Amino acid sequence: MSVPTWPTTLPQSMLMSGYGGSPGDNQLRSNMDVGPAKVRRRSTAAPRKETGNVILSRDQLATFREFYDDILLSGALRFTWHDPTDPETTVEMRFAEKPAWTAQEGFFNVSLSLEILP
């Protein structure tokens, strides 16, 4: 089964306003009876967290919902899209949380919470 691609009819990047990211949680901490906790790397790679927004028209929102619900099976599957920090690079990602949208002056502001997969 091939990995779906973010639809070309939707914006190809998230808005800079409200964008955020962080490295994946890849540490395993063990508290000691005395002294500082022991910390080690959990694995060789961890998903990177990315959050942001896209502005969609009514038709684009319908496309997005079809992509999320039908193609990604309610967000369960991974997909390819441009890396938010490097638009020249394509990465595999998945939804970390279900998307949410609010209406704003004839458009929809869609909040995305994604994981960039290693």
Secondary structure, 3 states (H helix, E strand, C coil): CCCCECCCCCCCCCCCCCCEEECCCCEEEECCCCCCCEEEECCCCCCEEEEEEEEECHHHHHHHHHHHHHHCCCCCCCEEEEECCEEEEEEEEEECCCCEEEEECCEEEEEEEEEECC
